[in-house]
Amino acid sequence: AYDASWGPPKIAGEDKVAKQKCTLLHYGDPATSGVAACVSKQGVVMRMKIVLPDFEREFEILEFDDDAPDEKWFRVPEGFQIVAPEPQPALEE
């Protein structure tokens, strides 16, 4: 839930979530209509609270391991192939 009228985020400080430093970002007015997020240096959203006039949700990471992920979880599936698209004719002006 992002409202373009909120504009770019404002840096609101630093915090720690799951023993990791993160940067607090505020979009809009987090108290009434906006988002407060804490983002790690890796770009992981560690905590977020979304507040809209009739909606509110919040989540927070409880554990975080910034080591390289195990390759068994991030590998190309068997039989996967990259297929180049057919060349397309140039558009006439």
Buried (B, 14 or more C-beta within 10 A) or exposed (E): EEEEEBEEBEEBEEEEBBEBEBBBBBBBEBEEBBBBBBBBEEEBBBBBBBBBEEEEEEEEBEEBEEEEEEEEEEEEEEEEEEEEEEEEEEEEE
